[in-house]
């Protein structure tokens, strides 16, 4: 897939290897959410994930539900008008910009992902409100400086004003030679006081054997997933003020609706930590 010369105002690139013979996080989530933008490797990985973790579909849905609740809080209660969403994933309505622009039409959102398939769909489906703006960049989260210097980001967001950084179910996919704490520090370090970090992160605190099996399955296919404990996930919010109820499993973070069958869920049913923190 060749990238057009005008792609986000960036210089032309070499043709991109779509790498569809191994699972990609965004496409596996698409399978779990019932989507169609995925390939056999993604479907196989999703089937193996469900075999080890039968609630994986519910985890994916609760992950998105947290994103939606956090976005509504950010735009309606915190007054945020700028968003950087890294690890965007396959567009699934309502998307981040649809949520925030429904309240603040002037809101601006930059989507970033390392999968060109995701970005192609984002460009086609993430249509901004005419009073706001959306932009899309192909980027590697392990190189945050390149994201921050990207012309499309700089043309869309004013980094002298607060920005909400959303890292939804993406940090646990980073390769072992990439320090996720350093990545988050560098990104948040560029943002003004009053900025926010919203993230979700998978944990083995409750179901260690199942998460180990999921991790081993992905490792065998050339991908990596690294679960962390609550204490380890809390480190991402070092120096930030956590918004109530703090760091908790996703379905317990300010729930507004209850998924059918979810009333009796324990923490082990949704082993995904979710939190929102503010930079002072």
Backbone as CSV, one residue per row, in Angstrom:
resi,resn,N_x,N_y,N_z,CA_x,CA_y,CA_z,C_x,C_y,C_z
1,UNK,0.851,-1.188,0.000,0.000,0.000,0.000,0.883,1.232,0.000
2,UNK,0.925,1.962,-1.089,1.727,3.175,-1.153,0.993,4.316,-0.477
3,UNK,1.734,5.162,0.224,1.134,6.283,0.917,1.196,7.505,0.032
4,UNK,0.067,8.162,-0.257,0.057,9.306,-1.135,0.955,10.412,-0.608
5,UNK,1.445,11.250,-1.524,2.361,12.323,-1.149,1.737,13.291,-0.177
6,UNK,0.410,13.470,-0.225,-0.230,14.452,0.647,-0.757,13.833,1.924
7,UNK,-0.387,12.597,2.240,-0.875,11.931,3.462,-0.470,12.744,4.671
8,UNK,-1.409,13.416,5.313,-1.196,14.222,6.499,-0.100,15.272,6.309
9,UNK,0.118,15.658,5.057,1.143,16.653,4.817,2.541,16.093,4.942
10,UNK,2.684,14.772,5.039,3.983,14.151,5.244,4.625,13.837,3.902
11,UNK,5.961,13.678,3.874,6.632,13.305,2.630,6.239,11.899,2.214
12,UNK,6.379,11.558,0.944,6.009,10.226,0.489,6.841,9.164,1.178
13,UNK,6.241,7.997,1.410,6.920,6.890,2.056,7.034,5.731,1.082
14,UNK,7.860,4.754,1.489,7.942,3.526,0.724,6.641,2.742,0.904
15,UNK,6.302,1.857,-0.030,5.106,1.028,0.144,5.128,0.323,1.495
16,UNK,3.951,0.212,2.112,3.839,-0.327,3.458,3.480,-1.807,3.409
17,UNK,4.186,-2.605,4.209,3.846,-4.006,4.359,2.682,-4.114,5.334
18,UNK,1.543,-4.592,4.862,0.352,-4.654,5.710,0.466,-5.717,6.795
19,UNK,1.377,-6.661,6.639,1.687,-7.615,7.705,0.431,-8.331,8.210
20,UNK,-0.366,-8.815,7.267,-1.635,-9.452,7.648,-1.464,-10.914,8.036
21,UNK,-0.241,-11.430,7.984,-0.038,-12.834,8.330,0.191,-13.034,9.820
22,UNK,0.195,-11.964,10.594,0.252,-12.098,12.046,-0.767,-11.140,12.664
23,UNK,-1.269,-11.464,13.847,-2.344,-10.646,14.433,-1.873,-9.253,14.807
24,UNK,-2.782,-8.307,14.650,-2.533,-6.933,15.079,-3.577,-6.583,16.129
25,UNK,-3.148,-5.870,17.176,-4.032,-5.578,18.305,-5.366,-4.996,17.862
26,UNK,-5.314,-3.991,16.979,-6.544,-3.315,16.573,-7.490,-4.263,15.863
27,UNK,-6.932,-5.154,15.048,-7.785,-6.057,14.280,-8.315,-7.195,15.147
28,UNK,-7.535,-7.632,16.139,-8.040,-8.639,17.077,-9.205,-8.073,17.872
29,UNK,-9.060,-6.829,18.336,-10.177,-6.180,19.026,-11.383,-6.056,18.115
30,UNK,-11.141,-5.797,16.843,-12.246,-5.709,15.893,-13.003,-7.034,15.824
31,UNK,-12.269,-8.143,15.828,-12.918,-9.456,15.849,-13.768,-9.604,17.103
32,UNK,-13.191,-9.278,18.262,-13.894,-9.450,19.535,-15.136,-8.566,19.619
33,UNK,-15.122,-7.447,18.904,-16.278,-6.542,18.898,-17.276,-6.887,17.803
34,UNK,-16.989,-7.958,17.041,-17.911,-8.369,15.986,-17.722,-7.641,14.677
35,UNK,-16.556,-7.017,14.487,-16.296,-6.269,13.265,-15.849,-7.155,12.110
36,UNK,-15.592,-6.515,10.966,-15.251,-7.249,9.754,-13.913,-6.836,9.162
37,UNK,-13.223,-5.888,9.799,-11.959,-5.409,9.266,-10.827,-6.190,9.929
38,UNK,-10.658,-7.448,9.524,-9.663,-8.321,10.130,-9.317,-9.440,9.152
39,UNK,-8.297,-10.214,9.518,-7.751,-11.231,8.631,-7.660,-12.571,9.372
40,UNK,-7.395,-13.659,8.657,-7.366,-14.966,9.316,-6.474,-15.023,10.559
41,UNK,-5.302,-14.401,10.508,-4.412,-14.414,11.672,-5.059,-13.730,12.865
42,UNK,-5.800,-12.655,12.609,-6.484,-11.951,13.689,-7.612,-12.798,14.259
43,UNK,-8.356,-13.470,13.371,-9.471,-14.298,13.828,-8.970,-15.508,14.619
44,UNK,-7.862,-16.078,14.187,-7.289,-17.204,14.920,-6.833,-16.754,16.311
45,UNK,-6.181,-15.593,16.374,-5.730,-15.077,17.664,-6.913,-14.786,18.573
46,UNK,-7.991,-14.247,18.010,-9.188,-13.963,18.811,-9.811,-15.248,19.328
47,UNK,-9.856,-16.294,18.484,-10.412,-17.578,18.918,-9.590,-18.172,20.064
48,UNK,-8.272,-18.082,19.962,-7.412,-18.606,21.025,-7.548,-17.777,22.298
49,UNK,-7.724,-16.474,22.136,-7.930,-15.614,23.297,-9.234,-15.983,24.000
50,UNK,-10.281,-16.220,23.233,-11.570,-16.596,23.817,-11.508,-17.963,24.480
51,UNK,-10.699,-18.862,23.940,-10.561,-20.183,24.548,-9.909,-20.078,25.928
52,UNK,-8.917,-19.188,26.039,-8.227,-19.009,27.319,-8.997,-18.080,28.252
53,UNK,-9.678,-17.099,27.658,-10.347,-16.043,28.419,-11.742,-15.857,27.824
54,UNK,-12.712,-16.693,28.205,-14.033,-16.675,27.558,-14.733,-15.328,27.590
55,UNK,-14.373,-14.471,28.529,-15.014,-13.162,28.642,-14.329,-12.099,27.785
56,UNK,-13.471,-12.504,26.857,-12.679,-11.537,26.098,-13.552,-10.552,25.312
57,UNK,-14.667,-11.014,24.787,-15.561,-10.100,24.073,-16.122,-9.040,24.993
58,UNK,-16.513,-9.431,26.193,-17.024,-8.469,27.171,-15.926,-7.512,27.598
59,UNK,-14.698,-7.997,27.718,-13.577,-7.128,28.078,-13.396,-6.060,27.004
60,UNK,-13.455,-6.463,25.733,-13.323,-5.501,24.639,-14.444,-4.466,24.682
61,UNK,-15.666,-4.904,24.962,-16.793,-3.963,25.021,-16.654,-3.004,26.202
62,UNK,-16.214,-3.519,27.349,-16.049,-2.657,28.514,-14.886,-1.691,28.330
63,UNK,-13.891,-2.111,27.583,-12.790,-1.211,27.246,-13.320,0.006,26.484
64,UNK,-14.141,-0.242,25.485,-14.710,0.860,24.710,-15.682,1.679,25.554
65,UNK,-16.427,1.021,26.418,-17.376,1.745,27.262,-16.646,2.706,28.202
66,UNK,-15.508,2.271,28.737,-14.712,3.183,29.568,-14.262,4.387,28.752
67,UNK,-13.753,4.136,27.530,-13.316,5.239,26.688,-14.425,6.258,26.507
68,UNK,-15.633,5.774,26.266,-16.758,6.679,26.033,-17.099,7.484,27.287
69,UNK,-17.094,6.826,28.450,-17.403,7.542,29.697,-16.314,8.549,30.033
70,UNK,-15.061,8.148,29.850,-13.959,9.058,30.130,-14.005,10.263,29.193
71,UNK,-14.309,10.030,27.919,-14.387,11.125,26.954,-15.491,12.107,27.325
72,UNK,-16.638,11.580,27.739,-17.732,12.472,28.142,-17.344,13.291,29.371
73,UNK,-16.653,12.661,30.316,-16.188,13.409,31.489,-15.215,14.505,31.062
74,UNK,-14.292,14.169,30.193,-13.269,15.131,29.790,-13.869,16.348,29.099
75,UNK,-14.824,16.118,28.225,-15.371,17.234,27.469,-16.422,18.000,28.263
76,UNK,-17.229,17.295,29.051,-18.349,17.950,29.736,-17.968,18.509,31.097
77,UNK,-17.133,17.787,31.848,-16.802,18.215,33.204,-15.433,18.874,33.312
78,UNK,-14.467,18.393,32.528,-13.115,18.954,32.604,-12.869,20.049,31.579
79,UNK,-13.774,20.203,30.615,-13.635,21.285,29.632,-12.549,21.068,28.600
80,UNK,-12.118,19.830,28.390,-11.064,19.556,27.414,-11.625,19.652,25.996
81,UNK,-10.830,20.267,25.125,-11.252,20.457,23.736,-10.239,19.892,22.738
82,UNK,-9.156,19.277,23.248,-8.136,18.714,22.376,-7.807,17.294,22.848
83,UNK,-7.712,16.364,21.891,-7.511,14.963,22.211,-6.474,14.362,21.271
84,UNK,-5.593,13.544,21.850,-4.655,12.740,21.080,-4.905,11.288,21.443
85,UNK,-5.399,10.523,20.485,-5.759,9.121,20.700,-4.747,8.256,19.969
86,UNK,-3.893,7.557,20.731,-2.858,6.714,20.134,-3.251,5.248,20.321
87,UNK,-3.152,4.486,19.226,-3.668,3.119,19.231,-5.151,3.150,18.946
88,UNK,-5.491,3.905,17.944,-6.873,4.252,17.625,-7.783,3.049,17.460
89,UNK,-7.320,2.056,16.732,-8.160,0.900,16.468,-9.097,1.122,15.288
90,UNK,-9.738,0.050,14.862,-10.698,0.118,13.760,-11.870,0.994,14.196
91,UNK,-12.300,1.944,13.370,-13.427,2.807,13.760,-14.672,2.017,14.126
92,UNK,-15.202,2.295,15.312,-16.426,1.673,15.805,-17.265,2.758,16.462
93,UNK,-18.395,3.098,15.871,-19.218,4.202,16.365,-19.910,3.839,17.678
94,UNK,-19.978,4.798,18.643,-19.466,6.154,18.523,-17.964,6.217,18.768
95,UNK,-17.279,6.911,17.886,-15.854,7.109,18.011,-15.572,8.308,18.920
96,UNK,-14.315,8.460,19.293,-13.933,9.513,20.234,-14.398,10.890,19.765
97,UNK,-14.159,11.223,18.498,-14.519,12.568,18.044,-16.041,12.755,18.016
98,UNK,-16.791,11.668,17.752,-18.249,11.782,17.762,-18.754,12.098,19.165
99,UNK,-18.142,11.475,20.165,-18.553,11.702,21.548,-18.261,13.128,21.972
100,UNK,-17.025,13.592,21.734,-16.655,14.910,22.255,-17.269,16.040,21.427
101,UNK,-17.389,15.838,20.119,-17.950,16.908,19.291,-19.463,17.006,19.418
102,UNK,-20.104,15.987,19.962,-21.536,16.092,20.244,-21.795,17.140,21.314
103,UNK,-20.840,17.316,22.225,-20.955,18.329,23.277,-20.233,19.611,22.889
104,UNK,-19.048,19.470,22.293,-18.223,20.624,21.920,-17.848,20.484,20.449
105,UNK,-18.668,21.002,19.532,-18.404,20.817,18.103,-17.025,21.306,17.665
106,UNK,-16.440,22.241,18.429,-15.145,22.789,18.058,-13.975,21.917,18.498
107,UNK,-14.240,20.807,19.177,-13.173,19.951,19.688,-12.326,19.400,18.537
108,UNK,-11.042,19.194,18.841,-10.088,18.690,17.854,-9.515,17.363,18.331
109,UNK,-9.402,16.421,17.412,-8.937,15.084,17.754,-7.892,14.640,16.738
110,UNK,-6.765,14.166,17.245,-5.749,13.537,16.399,-5.737,12.051,16.723
111,UNK,-5.935,11.235,15.694,-5.871,9.781,15.821,-4.517,9.300,15.305
112,UNK,-3.909,8.350,16.032,-2.624,7.794,15.601,-2.638,6.290,15.781
113,UNK,-2.094,5.585,14.804,-2.001,4.125,14.888,-0.852,3.687,13.988
114,UNK,-0.294,2.507,14.269,0.804,2.018,13.442,0.345,1.060,12.362
115,UNK,-0.948,0.783,12.282,-1.486,-0.123,11.266,-2.078,0.711,10.133
116,UNK,-1.506,0.645,8.930,-2.030,1.447,7.821,-3.478,1.114,7.479
117,UNK,-3.903,-0.130,7.774,-5.301,-0.493,7.528,-6.216,0.330,8.427
118,UNK,-5.827,0.458,9.698,-6.594,1.275,10.637,-6.679,2.712,10.149
119,UNK,-5.549,3.256,9.730,-5.537,4.658,9.305,-6.359,4.876,8.042
120,UNK,-6.346,3.900,7.128,-7.165,4.033,5.918,-8.639,4.113,6.282
121,UNK,-9.089,3.253,7.201,-10.489,3.294,7.627,-10.775,4.555,8.429
122,UNK,-9.824,4.999,9.227,-10.020,6.219,10.011,-10.244,7.402,9.098
123,UNK,-9.435,7.483,8.073,-9.545,8.615,7.146,-10.914,8.641,6.476
124,UNK,-11.432,7.449,6.177,-12.715,7.366,5.487,-13.896,7.602,6.416
125,UNK,-13.775,7.191,7.694,-14.947,7.151,8.567,-14.930,8.164,9.705
126,UNK,-13.772,8.668,10.073,-13.696,9.640,11.166,-13.882,11.053,10.613
127,UNK,-15.108,11.399,10.315,-15.401,12.695,9.713,-15.742,13.701,10.794
128,UNK,-14.979,14.770,10.861,-15.143,15.762,11.912,-16.409,16.586,11.722
129,UNK,-16.933,17.101,12.844,-17.933,18.152,12.790,-17.298,19.351,12.083
130,UNK,-18.048,20.084,11.265,-17.443,21.185,10.504,-16.814,22.266,11.379
131,UNK,-17.234,22.385,12.633,-16.661,23.395,13.511,-15.399,22.915,14.223
132,UNK,-15.121,21.605,14.145,-13.945,21.044,14.779,-12.974,20.532,13.734
133,UNK,-12.123,19.604,14.178,-11.157,19.061,13.226,-10.678,17.699,13.709
134,UNK,-10.432,16.806,12.773,-9.757,15.546,13.062,-8.566,15.408,12.124
135,UNK,-7.538,14.738,12.608,-6.367,14.427,11.790,-5.937,13.013,12.116
136,UNK,-5.151,12.419,11.216,-4.781,11.020,11.336,-3.316,10.881,10.983
137,UNK,-2.561,10.203,11.851,-1.145,10.017,11.572,-0.772,8.555,11.782
138,UNK,0.061,8.041,10.881,0.617,6.707,11.061,1.859,6.876,11.916
139,UNK,1.897,6.216,13.070,2.948,6.504,14.031,3.266,5.290,14.873
140,UNK,4.493,5.262,15.378,4.951,4.207,16.279,4.976,4.782,17.687
141,UNK,4.180,4.223,18.586,4.101,4.722,19.951,5.448,4.669,20.654
142,UNK,6.322,3.766,20.233,7.641,3.672,20.850,8.552,4.821,20.446
143,UNK,8.105,5.667,19.523,8.863,6.865,19.137,7.980,8.094,19.370
144,UNK,7.720,8.400,20.635,6.784,9.492,20.943,7.230,10.854,20.424
145,UNK,8.547,11.053,20.338,9.024,12.337,19.814,8.567,12.580,18.398
146,UNK,8.531,11.534,17.589,8.067,11.683,16.206,6.584,12.017,16.167
147,UNK,5.820,11.444,17.081,4.396,11.776,17.151,4.224,13.248,17.500
148,UNK,4.954,13.698,18.513,4.808,15.082,18.979,5.268,16.101,17.938
149,UNK,6.220,15.702,17.093,6.719,16.630,16.072,5.954,16.529,14.761
150,UNK,5.027,15.595,14.658,4.324,15.389,13.395,3.589,16.662,12.965
151,UNK,3.766,17.102,11.722,3.123,18.339,11.284,1.605,18.325,11.425
152,UNK,0.970,17.173,11.167,-0.488,17.112,11.273,-0.931,17.334,12.705
153,UNK,-0.181,16.790,13.657,-0.525,17.017,15.057,-0.353,18.486,15.412
154,UNK,0.766,19.070,15.006,1.046,20.470,15.339,0.056,21.433,14.692
155,UNK,-0.458,21.042,13.531,-1.437,21.897,12.852,-2.831,21.769,13.448
156,UNK,-3.057,20.697,14.198,-4.393,20.417,14.732,-4.508,20.788,16.207
157,UNK,-3.468,20.499,16.979,-3.512,20.725,18.426,-2.585,21.867,18.832
158,UNK,-3.006,22.641,19.798,-2.191,23.693,20.400,-1.658,23.139,21.716
159,UNK,-0.385,22.764,21.748,0.162,22.102,22.926,0.399,23.061,24.089
160,UNK,0.153,24.341,23.893,0.208,25.270,25.022,-1.090,25.231,25.820
161,UNK,-2.085,24.527,25.292,-3.370,24.366,25.954,-3.565,22.892,26.337
162,UNK,-4.407,22.599,27.331,-4.567,21.215,27.790,-4.993,20.256,26.669
163,UNK,-4.443,19.059,26.756,-4.723,17.979,25.807,-5.068,16.727,26.615
164,UNK,-6.008,15.961,26.149,-6.274,14.650,26.739,-5.600,13.590,25.880
165,UNK,-4.694,12.831,26.492,-4.018,11.726,25.829,-4.757,10.441,26.181
166,UNK,-5.251,9.733,25.181,-5.961,8.483,25.433,-5.136,7.322,24.889
167,UNK,-4.792,6.402,25.786,-4.030,5.199,25.461,-4.885,4.009,25.897
168,UNK,-5.826,3.661,25.065,-6.840,2.674,25.417,-6.419,1.293,24.910
169,UNK,-6.049,0.422,25.869,-5.659,-0.960,25.554,-4.564,-1.023,24.501
170,UNK,-3.538,-0.177,24.665,-2.447,-0.181,23.693,-1.094,-0.423,24.340
171,UNK,-0.876,0.077,25.564,0.452,-0.015,26.158,0.890,-1.455,26.403
172,UNK,-0.060,-2.347,26.697,0.341,-3.727,26.965,0.763,-4.489,25.707
173,UNK,0.619,-3.857,24.540,1.048,-4.490,23.293,2.467,-4.090,22.892
174,UNK,3.089,-3.184,23.597,4.395,-2.689,23.164,5.458,-3.777,23.287
175,UNK,6.427,-3.783,22.381,7.487,-4.800,22.440,8.348,-4.638,23.691
176,UNK,9.057,-5.688,24.032,9.808,-5.699,25.282,10.941,-4.677,25.311
177,UNK,11.442,-4.260,24.136,12.534,-3.284,24.117,12.033,-1.845,24.153
178,UNK,10.747,-1.663,24.353,10.149,-0.323,24.424,9.659,-0.100,25.851
179,UNK,10.120,0.971,26.491,9.759,1.276,27.878,8.456,2.080,27.897
180,UNK,7.336,1.476,28.280,6.065,2.201,28.222,6.010,3.378,29.195
181,UNK,6.706,3.272,30.325,6.712,4.377,31.280,7.426,5.598,30.690
182,UNK,8.525,5.351,30.010,9.248,6.448,29.366,8.405,7.088,28.269
183,UNK,7.678,6.250,27.538,6.802,6.759,26.475,5.761,7.717,27.052
184,UNK,5.081,7.290,28.118,4.040,8.113,28.718,4.641,9.395,29.308
185,UNK,5.796,9.281,29.969,6.445,10.475,30.535,6.768,11.488,29.450
186,UNK,7.297,11.013,28.325,7.671,11.941,27.253,6.441,12.628,26.670
187,UNK,5.391,11.861,26.439,4.186,12.454,25.871,3.564,13.464,26.835
188,UNK,3.333,13.051,28.076,2.697,13.949,29.038,3.590,15.140,29.366
189,UNK,4.892,14.960,29.256,5.810,16.057,29.532,5.674,17.212,28.572
190,UNK,5.141,16.949,27.381,4.969,18.011,26.370,3.668,18.770,26.545
191,UNK,2.768,18.256,27.366,1.426,18.834,27.448,1.320,19.824,28.596
192,UNK,0.434,20.781,28.431,0.253,21.851,29.405,-0.411,21.335,30.680
193,UNK,-0.234,22.089,31.761,-0.969,21.794,32.991,-2.461,21.782,32.683
194,UNK,-3.171,20.882,33.341,-4.592,20.718,33.049,-4.867,19.651,32.021
195,UNK,-3.785,19.045,31.463,-3.946,17.934,30.521,-4.297,16.662,31.278
196,UNK,-4.772,15.673,30.546,-5.201,14.410,31.159,-4.589,13.217,30.446
197,UNK,-4.449,12.135,31.206,-4.088,10.835,30.665,-5.209,9.863,30.984
198,UNK,-5.760,9.233,29.943,-6.755,8.171,30.111,-6.159,6.898,29.527
199,UNK,-6.180,5.820,30.306,-5.630,4.571,29.773,-6.357,3.363,30.339
200,UNK,-6.254,2.278,29.589,-6.649,0.964,30.087,-5.473,0.027,29.875
201,UNK,-5.364,-0.963,30.761,-4.208,-1.865,30.709,-4.630,-3.221,31.259
202,UNK,-4.301,-4.287,30.544,-4.684,-5.627,30.951,-3.846,-6.082,32.150
203,UNK,-4.451,-6.871,33.034,-3.769,-7.326,34.232,-3.941,-8.833,34.429
204,UNK,-2.930,-9.429,35.065,-3.013,-10.836,35.453,-3.252,-10.963,36.950
205,UNK,-3.666,-9.884,37.598,-3.892,-9.905,39.040,-4.940,-10.935,39.453
206,UNK,-5.902,-11.188,38.583,-7.033,-12.045,38.957,-7.016,-13.398,38.269
207,UNK,-6.531,-13.440,37.024,-6.557,-14.683,36.240,-5.176,-14.912,35.624
208,UNK,-4.161,-15.168,36.442,-2.790,-15.263,35.919,-2.597,-16.367,34.896
209,UNK,-3.218,-17.544,35.118,-3.018,-18.644,34.167,-3.607,-18.306,32.804
210,UNK,-4.804,-17.731,32.776,-5.442,-17.380,31.510,-4.647,-16.313,30.771
211,UNK,-4.173,-15.303,31.493,-3.404,-14.235,30.833,-2.073,-14.760,30.333
212,UNK,-1.471,-15.705,31.051,-0.220,-16.303,30.591,-0.450,-17.063,29.285
213,UNK,-1.571,-17.769,29.194,-1.877,-18.510,27.972,-2.125,-17.560,26.807
214,UNK,-2.859,-16.475,27.064,-3.094,-15.476,26.023,-1.762,-14.893,25.550
215,UNK,-0.907,-14.534,26.503,0.388,-13.963,26.160,1.228,-14.935,25.339
216,UNK,1.259,-16.216,25.763,2.040,-17.218,25.030,1.522,-17.398,23.607
217,UNK,0.197,-17.365,23.431,-0.374,-17.508,22.088,0.067,-16.381,21.169
218,UNK,0.060,-15.151,21.693,0.475,-14.021,20.864,1.981,-14.048,20.602
219,UNK,2.770,-14.442,21.594,4.220,-14.532,21.405,4.545,-15.514,20.290
220,UNK,3.813,-16.614,20.233,4.053,-17.622,19.204,3.771,-17.088,17.808
221,UNK,2.969,-16.024,17.721,2.614,-15.449,16.421,3.395,-14.175,16.132
222,UNK,4.383,-13.862,16.962,5.222,-12.703,16.698,4.721,-11.413,17.284
223,UNK,3.681,-11.474,18.112,3.193,-10.280,18.789,3.491,-10.417,20.287
224,UNK,3.282,-9.344,21.013,3.635,-9.351,22.430,2.526,-8.698,23.236
225,UNK,2.163,-9.325,24.346,1.225,-8.700,25.281,1.788,-8.899,26.683
226,UNK,1.878,-7.814,27.434,2.508,-7.846,28.744,1.536,-7.315,29.794
227,UNK,0.939,-8.236,30.558,0.034,-7.830,31.630,0.841,-7.237,32.783
228,UNK,0.210,-6.325,33.542,0.877,-5.712,34.700,-0.067,-5.691,35.895
229,UNK,0.538,-5.596,37.073,-0.219,-5.532,38.317,-0.795,-4.135,38.505
230,UNK,-1.699,-3.998,39.466,-2.284,-2.689,39.743,-1.206,-1.678,40.116
231,UNK,-0.260,-2.092,40.952,0.813,-1.181,41.329,1.626,-0.727,40.135
232,UNK,1.874,-1.646,39.205,2.646,-1.297,38.008,1.862,-0.350,37.105
233,UNK,0.557,-0.556,36.983,-0.256,0.344,36.151,-0.354,1.724,36.801
234,UNK,-0.415,1.756,38.134,-0.461,3.048,38.831,0.756,3.909,38.514
235,UNK,1.882,3.279,38.227,3.099,4.048,37.918,2.927,4.952,36.711
236,UNK,2.043,4.599,35.785,1.818,5.461,34.620,1.242,6.812,35.033
237,UNK,0.599,6.870,36.198,-0.043,8.102,36.660,0.823,8.860,37.664
238,UNK,2.109,8.502,37.752,2.996,9.193,38.688,3.022,10.692,38.384
239,UNK,2.777,11.494,39.399,2.766,12.946,39.229,1.443,13.500,38.750
240,UNK,0.472,12.629,38.498,-0.854,13.070,38.056,-1.858,12.883,39.193
241,UNK,-2.932,13.626,39.141,-4.001,13.500,40.131,-5.090,12.602,39.547
242,UNK,-5.287,11.445,40.164,-6.291,10.513,39.658,-7.697,11.038,39.914
243,UNK,-8.518,10.928,38.909,-9.932,11.288,39.024,-10.657,10.134,39.708
244,UNK,-11.571,10.452,40.638,-12.350,9.405,41.299,-13.073,8.541,40.272
245,UNK,-13.104,7.239,40.446,-12.733,6.449,41.626,-11.301,5.933,41.620
246,UNK,-10.390,6.617,40.956,-9.019,6.149,40.889,-8.834,5.058,39.863
247,UNK,-7.813,4.238,40.065,-7.547,3.131,39.156,-8.364,1.921,39.597
248,UNK,-9.188,1.425,38.695,-10.062,0.302,39.028,-10.306,-0.514,37.771
249,UNK,-10.929,-1.672,37.911,-11.268,-2.436,36.713,-12.294,-1.641,35.909
250,UNK,-12.248,-1.822,34.592,-12.951,-0.911,33.685,-14.441,-0.785,33.965
251,UNK,-15.114,-1.900,34.268,-16.572,-1.825,34.426,-16.979,-1.156,35.737
252,UNK,-16.018,-0.861,36.627,-16.345,-0.177,37.875,-15.979,1.306,37.838
253,UNK,-15.459,1.783,36.698,-15.106,3.193,36.577,-16.348,3.980,36.121
254,UNK,-17.024,4.598,37.081,-18.195,5.446,36.807,-19.188,4.817,35.845
255,UNK,-19.661,3.608,36.110,-20.609,2.968,35.180,-21.895,3.767,35.076
256,UNK,-22.396,3.929,33.858,-23.667,4.626,33.654,-24.751,3.687,33.146
257,UNK,-24.334,2.611,32.498,-25.265,1.559,32.089,-24.614,0.220,32.425
258,UNK,-25.414,-0.802,32.571,-24.887,-2.121,32.922,-25.170,-3.080,31.773
259,UNK,-24.124,-3.684,31.250,-24.286,-4.649,30.170,-25.124,-5.825,30.661
260,UNK,-25.954,-6.364,29.771,-26.788,-7.508,30.135,-25.894,-8.636,30.637
261,UNK,-26.228,-9.163,31.793,-25.457,-10.248,32.376,-24.285,-9.805,33.220
262,UNK,-24.080,-8.465,33.317,-22.889,-7.957,33.998,-23.101,-7.678,35.475
263,UNK,-24.330,-7.764,35.951,-24.612,-7.372,37.331,-23.782,-8.155,38.336
264,UNK,-23.503,-9.410,38.039,-22.761,-10.225,38.987,-21.283,-10.343,38.683
265,UNK,-20.763,-9.518,37.749,-19.358,-9.603,37.399,-18.467,-9.276,38.589
266,UNK,-17.405,-10.033,38.737,-16.365,-9.725,39.704,-15.226,-8.996,38.984
267,UNK,-14.210,-8.585,39.729,-13.050,-7.962,39.100,-12.387,-8.932,38.122
268,UNK,-12.401,-10.224,38.458,-11.752,-11.221,37.610,-12.426,-11.361,36.251
269,UNK,-13.689,-10.962,36.141,-14.397,-11.096,34.869,-13.915,-10.082,33.837
270,UNK,-13.449,-8.936,34.294,-12.945,-7.899,33.379,-11.554,-7.499,33.878
271,UNK,-10.523,-8.310,33.596,-9.176,-8.043,34.119,-8.463,-6.932,33.345
272,UNK,-9.035,-5.767,33.409,-8.528,-4.618,32.660,-8.630,-3.395,33.557
273,UNK,-7.483,-2.828,33.926,-7.501,-1.623,34.752,-7.759,-0.390,33.884
274,UNK,-8.478,0.562,34.475,-8.817,1.797,33.773,-8.641,2.969,34.728
275,UNK,-8.121,4.061,34.203,-7.939,5.233,35.044,-7.835,6.502,34.227
276,UNK,-8.022,7.615,34.913,-7.956,8.951,34.306,-7.223,9.851,35.282
277,UNK,-6.161,10.496,34.816,-5.363,11.355,35.686,-5.140,12.729,35.080
278,UNK,-5.046,13.736,35.965,-4.879,15.136,35.521,-3.490,15.647,35.879
279,UNK,-2.886,16.339,34.941,-1.581,16.963,35.160,-1.773,18.309,35.839
280,UNK,-1.152,18.499,36.988,-1.294,19.759,37.738,-0.448,20.861,37.120
